[in-house]
Every structure is written in C-alpha cells, then in structure tokens.
Amino acid sequence: MLSFICAELCSKLARTAEEIDNLLRGLEGGYVPAGPSGAPTRGMAHILPTGRNFYSVDPRSLPSNAAWRIGDGLAREMLARHLKETGQYPESVAISVWGTSAMRTHGDDIAEILSLLGVKPRWQQESRRVQGLEVIPLAELGRPRIDVTVRISGFFRDAFPHLISLIDEAVHTVARLDEPVEQNFLRKHYLADLKNELLGKLPDADAQSLYRVFGAKPGSYGAGILPLINEQNWQNDADFATAYVNWGGYAYGRAANGADARDALRHRLAGVEVALHNQDNREHDIFDSDDYLQYHGGMIATIRSLSGRQPRAFFGDSHNPELPAVRGLKEEVLRVFRSRVANPKWIAGIQKHGYKGALELTATVDYLFGYDATAQVVDDWVYEQLAQSYALDPAMQQFFADSNPWALNAITDRLLEAAQRQLWAEPDPDTLAALKQLHLDSEALLEARGENKP
C-alpha cells in the first residue's frame, strides 16, 4: 500500500491543477483527455487525476460489492427506524434515484432498492460484473419484502438502462414468489391490483400491476415542480401532484420504454408510506439545488395529495461509507440550516463573492421555501431567523445594496410569500411589517435606478 501511495497516488494527486487547465482548454475548443467517472472519496483512485472528460461506468458492474454493503445498510437502518417509530414495517416505499449519484457510488441506491425487495446481486467472480439476482430466503431476511416504487431522473434513464432492467427483473421475481402475502408486500399489492377495478380491467393489467420504475417521457427531463414555484403558479398539493405525475408518470422496464402509466403511478404513490432520497457526498446539500425539492419534495407532496396523509420522509447520508446514516427529512433540514444557511462564517464567506454571492443567498431562500411548500418541513423560527439574518440585518442590507439589489428584493418577496401562503404560519407582526417596508424600499430603489428585476 505504501508503495502504491508513493509511486502512483501522490503523483496523480499532484496533477489536480489539470482541472483548471483542461477546463480552459475545453472552453477554447481544445482536446480534453478522457477518464472514468466516480468519487475519490469512495476509494476510486483509478479515476485520478481529476479534470478529465469523464465517461460512464460499466453498468454491468453496478451495484458493486461495496455499494451493496452500503445500500443494504441504509435499507436496514431505515426499516429499523420505521419499526421503532411505528411498531411495524412499511408496506410500500418510494425512492428518488439520480444518475450522477449512481456514477459516484457505483450503485448505492440500486443496492438499497434490491435489499428492500429481499434480493441481492450475483457477481461473476472474475469480472465482478452482475450476472443476475439471488432471492434472499425469508428466514435469512428476517422481515417482510417491501414494495418499492422508483422515480428515476432523465439522466439515469439514459445512462443506466441495464439497471432499470435489473430492478424490473427483481420486481417480477419477487411478485411471483410463492410466499405468504403478509411476508411479501410486493406480491400482496400485485395480487390486489389484478382485482382492482381500475387496473384489473386493463388489457395489460399484469404489466401495469408490476410497473415500479417511473420517469420522464423519453427525451424529456425534470420533475415539473420548479416552474410552479418560480412563477408562484400553485395553490395546493393537488397542483404539485398534477405536475409531478404528468412529468414522471412514464414506466420503464424490460418491456416498457416510457409507456404512459400516469394512472399506475398515481395508484402506486397513493399507497406509499415512506419517501426516500439519499445523498452520497458533502459537496452540496438540500438547499444548494432545486433538484432535491423537485424530486423528493415533489414526491412527498404528491403522496400527501393522493393519500390524504403526510408520508414519513427519510434522508440517507452515505458521504462516509463506513458510517452510513438515515435521518428524518426534518432533521436534515435543521442540520443544514444550522451548519450552513444560518452560519455566520458561511454568510461572511459567501459575501466575498459579491453579485454571485448575493444570488446564492437568494437561491438558498428559494430552495428552502420550495422544500417547505412541497414537503412541509420548515418551522416558523427558521423563517424568522432567515428574515433577521438575510434581510433585516443592516450590514446585510448594505451588502445587497452594493452588490446585488435584486437579490434583497427577491428574498423579501419570497419570505412574504411564505407568510401569505401560511407556510410561515405565525410570523412576528413587527418582523412582517419590517419585511413589507423593506420590500417596498427595494422596489423603489430599483425603480429609481431605472432597472427592472431580472
């Protein structure tokens, strides 16, 4: 190991500067060397040096042995937590899966799905490629098999058709096992669906009853939630559910390549008890990107709209492969809020980036609001602290005035919208009055400059 570190690893790490060099070369239309994708933090030293034009992994090698250990651990921890909190196992779980994560982890999410179903990959010893699936006996599993609905991203659909087929194979295998339905929830729901008045009468009832992998229509991407948030064009959960199902209600599998299955997705999500999403690194968090609120938050809002109840929402964290953890979504929201969003050190650091830093502060408020609108996981005190730290602090107001006056206008607008929609249920009257006045002042400032909001 020491020889490897000295002879190979150190020299490759020393070439980190090639990230900037190759970026500039690519922008100039030059050649950027190719290399494999993955995450160095997962022990993937073979991807070094970074800064190359990365290509996808061999999908036949996913999930890897290491990913199986992590995904199986995440599944076990989530089920143990649900059992402790409710006294029973969930019959139906939904999970959001992204392609970039699959590249970095070599299949943590897929491994968790297979583990919940009670099957595991069978690897070829020589090549470490997945050769098929092995059913875990109920006696060894020690729990029921869980029904899993999967919402894949468009990039996952394009990059990993082999994994879609693997999940589909697992679903069909588990559904046809000769087992008691109280120990095989997938089979229980499959048999019930064949007698369902809606699905059971369809000519392809058997196929529709086993659709478990859903995504956007072939050639399209996204979850459809962000436009509603950005344009303030929503009133309730039903609006989110309509967009989420219309954008993501297309089934994929060995015999389906984007079949219109919106009714099947509605039926599946109406019975889901747990909504899952996993994160495999600490380079970003749930308030860094709109994808989290769209895919995970949109799923939660849709389940709530279709079932009339709030599902349990869990957030898997495998950034440290040795200690994978599962937190409640609200726990994750508070962790990120305290450690970054409201952290004075982070705020001071982001201010050094001027106009772009102000834009990042605006985006953070937008994403927090969007997650609350969809998942209902933000407390009033969080909005109060946001208002005090981001909008009403005199030093912050001066920063926005100097760097990006549009940002302060957008932040006050979003906070006032949260109060108007009663997401911020009981705002302090003085805080609300101050925000309204600040918003009017920012509008006047922009008009005085002869500028419009972007």
C-alpha positions as CSV (number, residue, x, y, z in Angstrom):
1,M,0.0,0.0,0.0
2,L,2.8,2.4,0.8
3,S,4.5,1.6,-2.5
4,F,1.2,2.4,-4.3
5,I,0.8,5.7,-2.4
6,C,4.3,6.8,-3.1
7,A,4.7,5.5,-6.7
8,E,1.2,6.2,-8.1
9,L,-1.2,8.0,-5.9
10,C,0.9,11.0,-4.9
11,S,1.9,11.8,-8.5
12,K,-1.8,11.6,-9.6
13,L,-3.0,13.9,-6.8
14,A,-0.3,16.4,-7.7
15,R,-1.9,16.8,-11.1
16,T,-5.1,18.3,-9.6
17,A,-4.2,21.6,-11.3
18,E,-5.2,19.9,-14.6
19,E,-8.8,20.6,-13.6
20,I,-8.4,24.3,-14.4
21,D,-6.0,23.7,-17.3
22,N,-8.5,21.2,-19.0
23,L,-11.4,23.5,-18.3
24,L,-9.8,26.4,-20.1
25,R,-8.6,24.1,-22.9
26,G,-12.2,22.8,-23.3
27,L,-13.6,26.3,-23.4
28,E,-11.1,27.1,-26.2
29,G,-12.4,24.1,-28.2
30,G,-9.3,22.0,-27.4
31,Y,-9.0,18.3,-26.6
32,V,-9.7,17.2,-23.0
33,P,-8.4,13.8,-22.1
34,A,-11.0,11.1,-21.2
35,G,-11.2,9.3,-17.9
36,P,-13.6,7.2,-15.8
37,S,-16.3,8.7,-13.5
38,G,-16.5,8.1,-9.8
39,A,-15.6,9.6,-6.5
40,P,-12.2,9.6,-4.9
41,T,-13.8,9.7,-1.5
42,R,-15.2,6.2,-2.3
43,G,-11.7,4.8,-2.7
44,M,-11.8,5.1,-6.5
45,A,-8.2,6.0,-7.0
46,H,-8.4,4.8,-10.6
47,I,-10.3,8.0,-11.6
48,L,-7.4,10.2,-10.8
49,P,-6.2,12.6,-12.0
50,T,-9.5,14.6,-11.9
51,G,-10.3,17.2,-14.5
52,R,-10.8,14.8,-17.4
53,N,-13.8,14.3,-19.7
54,F,-15.4,11.6,-17.7
55,Y,-17.4,8.7,-19.2
56,S,-19.9,6.5,-17.5
57,V,-19.1,3.4,-15.6
58,D,-19.8,-0.1,-16.9
59,P,-23.4,-0.6,-15.9
60,R,-22.9,-4.3,-15.7
61,S,-20.7,-3.8,-12.7
62,L,-23.4,-2.0,-10.7
63,P,-24.2,-2.3,-7.9
64,S,-20.7,-3.1,-6.8
65,N,-19.9,-5.2,-3.7
66,A,-19.0,-2.0,-1.8
67,A,-22.3,-0.4,-2.9
68,W,-24.2,-3.4,-1.8
69,R,-22.9,-3.2,1.7
70,I,-23.8,0.5,1.9
71,G,-27.2,0.2,0.3
72,D,-28.1,-2.8,2.3
73,G,-27.1,-0.9,5.5
74,L,-29.2,2.1,4.5
75,A,-32.2,-0.2,3.9
76,R,-31.7,-1.9,7.3
77,E,-31.4,1.3,9.2
78,M,-34.4,2.9,7.5
79,L,-36.6,-0.1,8.3
80,A,-35.3,-0.3,11.9
81,R,-36.1,3.3,12.4
82,H,-39.6,2.9,10.9
83,L,-40.2,-0.1,13.0
84,K,-39.1,1.7,16.2
85,E,-41.2,4.7,15.5
86,T,-44.4,3.0,14.3
87,G,-44.2,-0.6,15.6
88,Q,-44.4,-2.1,12.1
89,Y,-42.6,-2.3,8.7
90,P,-43.8,-0.1,5.9
91,E,-45.5,-2.0,3.1
92,S,-44.7,0.5,0.4
93,V,-41.7,2.8,-0.1
94,A,-40.8,5.3,-2.8
95,I,-37.3,6.4,-3.6
96,S,-35.8,9.1,-5.9
97,V,-32.7,7.9,-7.9
98,W,-30.2,10.1,-9.8
99,G,-27.7,9.0,-12.4
100,T,-24.8,11.2,-11.2
101,S,-25.1,9.5,-7.7
102,A,-25.0,6.1,-9.3
103,M,-21.8,7.0,-11.1
104,R,-20.1,8.3,-7.9
105,T,-21.2,5.4,-5.6
106,H,-21.4,2.5,-8.1
107,G,-25.0,1.9,-7.2
108,D,-25.8,2.6,-3.5
109,D,-29.4,3.5,-4.4
110,I,-29.9,0.4,-6.5
111,A,-28.5,-1.8,-3.8
112,E,-30.9,-0.3,-1.3
113,I,-33.9,-1.0,-3.6
114,L,-32.8,-4.6,-4.1
115,S,-32.3,-5.0,-0.3
116,L,-35.8,-3.7,0.4
117,L,-37.2,-6.2,-2.1
118,G,-35.2,-9.0,-0.4
119,V,-32.9,-9.9,-3.3
120,K,-29.2,-9.4,-3.9
121,P,-26.9,-9.2,-6.9
122,R,-24.9,-12.3,-8.0
123,W,-21.5,-11.3,-9.2
124,Q,-19.1,-13.1,-11.5
125,Q,-16.0,-13.6,-9.5
126,E,-13.5,-12.9,-12.3
127,S,-15.0,-9.7,-13.7
128,R,-17.1,-8.5,-10.7
129,R,-20.0,-7.9,-13.1
130,V,-23.6,-8.6,-12.0
131,Q,-24.7,-11.9,-13.6
132,G,-28.2,-11.9,-12.1
133,L,-30.1,-11.8,-8.9
134,E,-30.4,-14.1,-5.9
135,V,-33.5,-14.2,-3.8
136,I,-32.8,-14.0,-0.1
137,P,-34.9,-16.6,1.8
138,L,-37.4,-15.1,4.2
139,A,-35.8,-16.9,7.1
140,E,-32.5,-15.2,6.3
141,L,-34.1,-11.9,5.6
142,G,-35.9,-11.8,8.9
143,R,-38.6,-9.4,7.8
144,P,-41.2,-8.9,5.0
145,R,-40.2,-7.9,1.5
146,I,-41.0,-4.3,0.9
147,D,-42.8,-2.9,-2.2
148,V,-40.6,-0.2,-3.8
149,T,-41.6,2.5,-6.3
150,V,-38.7,4.1,-8.0
151,R,-38.6,7.6,-9.6
152,I,-35.6,7.9,-11.8
153,S,-34.1,11.0,-13.3
154,G,-33.8,11.5,-17.0
155,F,-30.0,11.2,-16.9
156,F,-30.3,7.9,-15.0
157,R,-32.8,6.6,-17.7
158,D,-30.3,7.5,-20.5
159,A,-27.1,6.2,-18.8
160,F,-28.3,3.1,-17.0
161,P,-30.9,1.1,-18.9
162,H,-29.3,-2.0,-17.7
163,L,-30.0,-1.1,-14.1
164,I,-33.7,-0.3,-15.0
165,S,-33.9,-3.9,-16.4
166,L,-32.3,-5.3,-13.2
167,I,-34.8,-3.5,-11.0
168,D,-37.6,-4.7,-13.2
169,E,-36.3,-8.3,-13.1
170,A,-36.2,-8.1,-9.3
171,V,-39.8,-6.8,-9.1
172,H,-41.1,-9.6,-11.4
173,T,-39.2,-12.2,-9.5
174,V,-40.4,-11.1,-6.0
175,A,-44.0,-10.7,-7.2
176,R,-44.2,-14.3,-8.3
177,L,-42.6,-16.0,-5.3
178,D,-44.8,-18.5,-3.6
179,E,-44.8,-16.8,-0.2
180,P,-47.4,-15.6,2.3
181,V,-48.6,-12.1,1.3
182,E,-48.0,-10.8,4.9
183,Q,-44.3,-11.5,4.3
184,N,-44.2,-10.3,0.7
185,F,-45.8,-6.9,0.4
186,L,-45.0,-6.6,-3.3
187,R,-46.8,-9.8,-4.1
188,K,-49.7,-8.7,-1.8
189,H,-50.1,-5.5,-3.8
190,Y,-49.6,-7.2,-7.2
191,L,-52.4,-9.7,-6.5
192,A,-54.7,-7.0,-5.2
193,D,-54.1,-4.8,-8.3
194,L,-55.1,-7.7,-10.6
195,K,-58.6,-7.5,-8.9
196,N,-58.6,-3.7,-8.8
197,E,-61.5,-2.0,-10.7
198,L,-59.1,0.4,-12.5
199,L,-56.0,-1.7,-13.2
200,G,-57.5,-5.2,-13.3
201,K,-59.8,-4.4,-16.2
202,L,-57.0,-3.1,-18.5
203,P,-55.8,-5.4,-21.3
204,D,-52.2,-5.1,-19.9
205,A,-53.3,-5.4,-16.3
206,D,-50.4,-7.8,-15.4
207,A,-47.8,-5.4,-16.8
208,Q,-49.3,-2.3,-15.3
209,S,-49.6,-4.0,-11.9
210,L,-45.8,-4.6,-11.9
211,Y,-44.7,-1.1,-13.1
212,R,-42.3,0.1,-10.4
213,V,-39.8,2.3,-12.3
214,F,-41.1,5.6,-13.4
215,G,-39.5,8.7,-15.1
216,A,-40.0,11.5,-17.5
217,K,-41.2,10.9,-21.1
218,P,-38.3,9.7,-23.4
219,G,-36.3,12.7,-24.4
220,S,-37.5,14.9,-21.6
221,Y,-36.0,15.7,-18.2
222,G,-37.1,17.2,-14.8
223,A,-39.9,16.8,-12.4
224,G,-42.1,19.8,-13.3
225,I,-42.2,21.3,-9.8
226,L,-39.8,24.2,-10.2
227,P,-41.8,26.2,-12.8
228,L,-44.8,26.2,-10.4
229,I,-42.6,27.5,-7.5
230,N,-40.8,30.1,-9.6
231,E,-44.0,31.5,-11.2
232,Q,-46.0,31.2,-7.9
233,N,-48.4,29.3,-10.0
234,W,-49.7,26.8,-7.4
235,Q,-52.4,26.8,-4.8
236,N,-52.2,23.4,-3.0
237,D,-50.8,19.9,-3.1
238,A,-53.0,18.9,-6.0
239,D,-51.1,21.3,-8.3
240,F,-47.8,19.7,-7.3
241,A,-49.3,16.2,-7.7
242,T,-50.6,17.0,-11.2
243,A,-47.2,18.3,-12.4
244,Y,-45.2,15.5,-10.7
245,V,-47.4,12.7,-12.2
246,N,-47.6,14.3,-15.7
247,W,-43.8,14.8,-15.8
248,G,-42.8,11.5,-14.2
249,G,-45.7,9.1,-15.0
250,Y,-43.9,7.0,-17.7
251,A,-43.0,3.4,-16.9
252,Y,-39.6,1.8,-17.7
253,G,-38.6,-1.8,-17.6
254,R,-37.6,-4.7,-19.8
255,A,-40.8,-4.5,-21.8
256,A,-41.6,-0.8,-21.3
257,N,-39.6,2.2,-22.6
258,G,-41.5,5.2,-21.4
259,A,-45.0,3.8,-21.5
260,D,-47.7,6.3,-20.4
261,A,-48.5,4.9,-16.9
262,R,-49.7,8.0,-15.1
263,D,-52.7,6.2,-13.6
264,A,-50.4,3.4,-12.4
265,L,-48.0,6.0,-10.8
266,R,-50.9,7.7,-9.0
267,H,-52.1,4.3,-7.7
268,R,-48.6,3.4,-6.5
269,L,-47.9,6.7,-4.8
270,A,-51.3,6.7,-3.1
271,G,-50.2,3.7,-1.0
272,V,-46.6,4.8,-0.2
273,E,-45.8,5.2,3.4
274,V,-42.1,6.3,3.2
275,A,-40.4,8.7,0.7
276,L,-36.6,8.3,0.5
277,H,-33.7,10.2,-1.0
278,N,-30.0,9.6,-0.5
279,Q,-27.0,11.8,-0.7
280,D,-23.5,10.4,-1.1
281,N,-21.2,13.5,-0.6
282,R,-20.8,16.7,1.3
283,E,-20.1,18.9,-1.6
284,H,-23.6,20.2,-1.6
285,D,-26.8,19.9,0.4
286,I,-30.6,20.0,0.1
287,F,-30.7,23.8,-0.1
288,D,-28.0,24.0,-2.8
289,S,-30.1,22.7,-5.7
290,D,-33.7,22.7,-6.8
291,D,-33.5,19.0,-7.8
292,Y,-33.9,18.0,-4.1
293,L,-37.1,19.9,-3.7
294,Q,-38.4,18.8,-7.1
295,Y,-37.8,15.1,-6.9
296,H,-38.0,14.4,-3.2
297,G,-40.3,17.3,-2.2
298,G,-42.5,16.8,-5.2
299,M,-42.8,13.1,-4.3
300,I,-43.9,13.9,-0.8
301,A,-46.4,16.5,-1.9
302,T,-47.9,14.0,-4.4
303,I,-48.2,11.3,-1.9
304,R,-49.9,13.7,0.5
305,S,-52.3,14.8,-2.2
306,L,-53.2,11.3,-3.3
307,S,-53.4,9.7,0.1
308,G,-54.5,12.5,2.3
309,R,-51.7,11.9,4.8
310,Q,-48.1,13.1,5.2
311,P,-45.7,10.2,4.4
312,R,-42.6,9.6,6.5
313,A,-39.7,11.2,4.8
314,F,-36.2,9.9,5.3
315,F,-32.8,11.2,4.0
316,G,-30.0,8.7,3.6
317,D,-26.4,10.0,4.1
318,S,-23.5,7.9,2.8
319,H,-20.9,10.5,2.5
320,N,-18.8,8.4,4.9
321,P,-19.1,4.9,3.5
322,E,-18.0,3.4,6.9
323,L,-20.9,5.1,8.7
324,P,-24.0,5.4,6.5
325,A,-26.8,7.1,8.3
326,V,-30.6,7.7,7.8
327,R,-32.1,10.9,9.2
328,G,-35.6,12.2,9.1
329,L,-36.0,14.9,6.4
330,K,-36.8,17.5,9.1
331,E,-33.6,16.5,10.9
332,E,-31.7,17.1,7.7
333,V,-33.4,20.4,7.1
334,L,-32.4,21.6,10.6
335,R,-28.8,20.2,10.3
336,V,-28.2,22.1,7.0
337,F,-29.9,25.2,8.3
338,R,-27.7,25.4,11.4
339,S,-24.5,24.3,9.9
340,R,-24.6,26.4,6.7
341,V,-27.6,28.5,6.0
342,A,-27.6,30.4,9.2
343,N,-23.9,30.0,9.9
344,P,-22.3,33.5,10.2
345,K,-19.0,32.1,8.9
346,W,-20.6,30.8,5.7
347,I,-22.6,34.1,5.2
348,A,-19.4,36.1,5.6
349,G,-17.6,33.8,3.1
350,I,-20.4,34.0,0.5
351,Q,-20.4,37.8,0.7
352,K,-16.8,37.8,-0.7
353,H,-18.3,36.7,-4.0
354,G,-20.2,39.9,-4.5
355,Y,-23.0,39.7,-7.0
356,K,-22.8,35.9,-7.3
357,G,-22.7,35.5,-3.5
358,A,-25.9,37.5,-3.2
359,L,-27.5,35.3,-5.9
360,E,-26.5,32.2,-3.9
361,L,-28.2,33.7,-0.8
362,T,-31.4,34.2,-2.8
363,A,-31.3,30.7,-4.2
364,T,-30.9,29.3,-0.7
365,V,-34.0,31.1,0.4
366,D,-35.9,29.9,-2.7
367,Y,-34.9,26.2,-2.2
368,L,-35.8,26.3,1.5
369,F,-39.2,27.8,0.6
370,G,-39.7,25.2,-2.2
371,Y,-38.9,22.3,0.1
372,D,-41.3,23.6,2.7
373,A,-44.0,24.2,0.1
374,T,-43.7,20.6,-1.1
375,A,-42.6,18.6,2.0
376,Q,-43.9,20.9,4.8
377,V,-40.7,20.6,6.9
378,V,-39.7,24.1,7.9
379,D,-40.7,25.6,11.3
380,D,-41.7,29.3,11.9
381,W,-38.5,30.0,13.8
382,V,-36.4,29.1,10.7
383,Y,-38.3,31.8,8.6
384,E,-37.8,34.3,11.5
385,Q,-34.1,33.7,11.6
386,L,-33.8,33.9,7.8
387,A,-35.6,37.2,7.9
388,Q,-33.3,38.6,10.6
389,S,-30.1,37.3,9.2
390,Y,-30.7,37.7,5.4
391,A,-33.0,40.7,5.2
392,L,-33.3,42.8,8.3
393,D,-29.6,43.0,9.3
394,P,-28.3,46.5,8.4
395,A,-24.9,45.1,7.3
396,M,-26.6,42.6,5.0
397,Q,-28.8,45.3,3.6
398,Q,-25.7,47.3,2.8
399,F,-24.1,44.3,1.1
400,F,-27.1,43.8,-1.1
401,A,-27.3,47.5,-2.0
402,D,-23.6,47.4,-3.1
403,S,-23.6,44.0,-4.8
404,N,-27.0,43.0,-6.0
405,P,-30.1,44.9,-5.0
406,W,-32.3,42.5,-7.0
407,A,-31.3,39.7,-4.5
408,L,-32.7,41.5,-1.5
409,N,-35.9,42.3,-3.4
410,A,-36.3,38.6,-4.3
411,I,-35.6,37.4,-0.7
412,T,-38.1,39.7,0.9
413,D,-40.6,38.7,-1.8
414,R,-40.1,35.0,-1.1
415,L,-40.4,35.5,2.7
416,L,-43.6,37.5,2.3
417,E,-45.0,34.8,0.1
418,A,-44.2,32.2,2.8
419,A,-46.3,34.3,5.2
420,Q,-49.0,34.9,2.7
421,R,-49.3,31.1,2.0
422,Q,-49.2,30.4,5.7
423,L,-46.1,28.2,5.4
424,W,-44.7,30.8,7.9
425,A,-47.8,30.3,10.0
426,E,-47.4,32.9,12.7
427,P,-44.8,35.5,11.8
428,D,-43.9,38.1,14.4
429,P,-46.0,41.2,13.4
430,D,-43.0,43.5,13.7
431,T,-40.9,41.3,11.5
432,L,-43.6,41.0,8.9
433,A,-44.1,44.8,8.9
434,A,-40.4,45.4,8.6
435,L,-40.2,42.9,5.6
436,K,-43.0,44.7,3.9
437,Q,-41.4,48.1,4.3
438,L,-38.0,46.7,3.1
439,H,-39.6,45.1,0.1
440,L,-41.3,48.5,-0.8
441,D,-37.9,50.3,-0.3
442,S,-36.1,47.8,-2.5
443,E,-38.8,48.2,-5.3
444,A,-38.4,52.0,-5.0
445,L,-34.6,51.7,-5.2
446,L,-34.8,49.5,-8.4
447,E,-37.3,51.9,-10.0
448,A,-35.1,54.9,-9.1
449,R,-32.2,53.3,-10.9
450,G,-34.4,52.7,-13.9
451,E,-33.9,48.9,-13.6
452,N,-36.3,46.0,-13.6
453,K,-36.0,42.7,-11.8
454,P,-34.4,40.1,-13.9
